[in-house]
Amino acid sequence: MKKDTKHIRADIVNKSLNYIYKYIDTNITLEELAKLNSVSKSHFLTIFKEEIGENVFERVTSIRLQKAANLLITNKFSTISEISQSCGYASHTSFIKAFKKRFSYTPSQWKKGAYKNFTKEKLDLEEKFYEKFKDLEPKIEGVPTRTCAYIRHKGYDGVELSKLWQRLMAYAYEKDIKNATQIGVYHDNTIIIPYEECNYIAALEVNDDFIPTNSISKFEVIESLCAIFHYEGSYGDVCKLMTYIYQYWMPNSGYEAITLPAYAIYHKNHYLAGNKTFILDFYVPVRVV
């Protein structure tokens, strides 16, 4: 496959996924995704399936349900109907049916605490793990849009993410991108999604006029109100931090999560550091209850 063809295909997939995450509360159609990429509907479906390994609307459904599962945990003042609508479900009945099929519990059972059973099965957490985070007090700030060059990866495997970051930094060296802010975007919550299915983005902040090449793409971390947690830890602690924020801090904070993804700004990136320790600010997009 030629380099130009590889870049075009990567750009189509990345542009489409960014669009899906951004507009997950709407009825996303094949027509608009094809138009977004200036290709035919059949060509878009073929490229997406070949590059991602699943049908585009299988991916859309998966994103809708995991976003809903997260909001049912964090947004205790929102109704199930409000949450289903914010994740793109027009029919309350179809949402309940799809949710139970995916998570084995109804949305009502999940919201009342069944997610804790699900989490226990998915994560290997020590008893009272959350106590190491209980003194964390976030800053609440409006955060401006950031333009980024990035590579997308499926899975939270440390070895593979280290390779991903090394590749991105090699690209930065070739393009003379110096001292750029390093950002890790966590599209999925490990409370809900197995590590190997989680979508991660390694990104470097760039100027708005940056033109991506090869398999590197460009996107925006969208402006939002954020709860910002400063934390120093080691490999594996980010997933525990996310669990603490969403299960323990958020429900009683006076804030609710929105569908935009959380992200980390690394001051010391454990995927590039030899000793696997990190220093970061973890940004969680929120709204006031």
Secondary structure as GFF3:
##gff-version 3
##sequence-region A 1 289
A	DSSP	alpha_helix	3	22	.	.	.	ID=ss1
A	DSSP	alpha_helix	30	37	.	.	.	ID=ss2
A	DSSP	alpha_helix	41	52	.	.	.	ID=ss3
A	DSSP	alpha_helix	56	74	.	.	.	ID=ss4
A	DSSP	alpha_helix	80	86	.	.	.	ID=ss5
A	DSSP	alpha_helix	92	103	.	.	.	ID=ss6
A	DSSP	alpha_helix	107	109	.	.	.	ID=ss7
A	DSSP	pi_helix	110	114	.	.	.	ID=ss8
A	DSSP	alpha_helix	115	122	.	.	.	ID=ss9
A	DSSP	three_ten_helix	129	133	.	.	.	ID=ss10
A	DSSP	beta_strand	139	143	.	.	.	ID=ss11
A	DSSP	beta_strand	146	154	.	.	.	ID=ss12
A	DSSP	alpha_helix	158	174	.	.	.	ID=ss13
A	DSSP	beta_strand	182	186	.	.	.	ID=ss14
A	DSSP	three_ten_helix	195	197	.	.	.	ID=ss15
A	DSSP	beta_strand	199	205	.	.	.	ID=ss16
A	DSSP	beta_strand	217	221	.	.	.	ID=ss17
A	DSSP	beta_strand	224	234	.	.	.	ID=ss18
A	DSSP	alpha_helix	237	244	.	.	.	ID=ss19
A	DSSP	pi_helix	245	249	.	.	.	ID=ss20
A	DSSP	three_ten_helix	250	252	.	.	.	ID=ss21
A	DSSP	beta_strand	255	257	.	.	.	ID=ss22
A	DSSP	beta_strand	262	268	.	.	.	ID=ss23
A	DSSP	beta_strand	277	288	.	.	.	ID=ss24
###
